[in-house]
Amino acid sequence: MRQRLIIVNTSPDPLKPLRNQKALVTGANSGIGEACALALGEAGADVVVNYVSRPEEADRVVEIIKQSGRRALAFQADVSREDQVQAMFARMREEFGTIDILVNNAGLQRDARFQEMSLEQWNTVIGINLTGQFLCAREAVREFLRRGVVPDVSSAAGKIICMSSVHEVIPWGGHVNYAASKGGVMQLMKSMAQELAPKKIRVNSIAPGAIKTPINRAAWETPQAEGELLKLIPEGRVGVPGDIARAAVWLASDASDYVTGTTIFVDGGMTLYPGFATGG
Ligand code: BGC
């Protein structure tokens, strides 16, 4: 029998692919996390805006989401602390009933030459960037499994998007704690995806390249610094948070229903080893 190609519109409202879904974005009061929270809200989701400091910034994000007609609430929690993460998920369940989408975004850098790196710098980065993703993902998965698939909401029981980095594959001298944390995120994501796919839970990563956010301000703030940075980016521009947020909406939606265990590099070609375009 000949197979027929069927073009499917996966959402009844293509402009609101996440209608009525409940999302939690960690580190959502600035940079990439903020852009993801706003984009998920625009796509129809109610959003928990997690933050650890600067509550006024979290409130600002919440207000913008509310103006678009969705529900939103700010919640302070250090993602590396099990008790705080569990309190956040309990509050989310109280307020929104459940969770459909987790964007594991909170992350930081504590840079140092290798021989000077302190155990505190190492532990802080691994604690937030890797253990934090584990703790949040585990709570989300417990809820996904409890609730299961609700076909009117999504064809998945839940979606997890891990914010990784091009440094899950590109080694990064002077930042070994950060690169190690993102390499860890890659295997955390893939192993979870493998284990949880039979339960209809999708787990994927986004690997941003250089995106204009506070984390790497020094790398793009001056024309000289930006010039150096652009040598590493074939597309010839530094990314903006919206570049990442659009990928997050797609990964959270049923449009990516057959995608799990993968990293989407959103990096203007940074992982294409641009030095080899003319060298090697
Ligand atoms: C880091 C940025 C850096 C970019 C490209 C990101 O993961 O947080 O500081 O500019 O990778 O190297």
Boltz pocket constraint, residues with backbone or C-beta under 6 A from the ligand:
constraints:
  - pocket:
      binder: B
      contacts: [[A, 109], [A, 164], [A, 165], [A, 166], [A, 167], [A, 208], [A, 209], [A, 210], [A, 211], [A, 215], [A, 216], [A, 219]]
      max_distance: 6.0
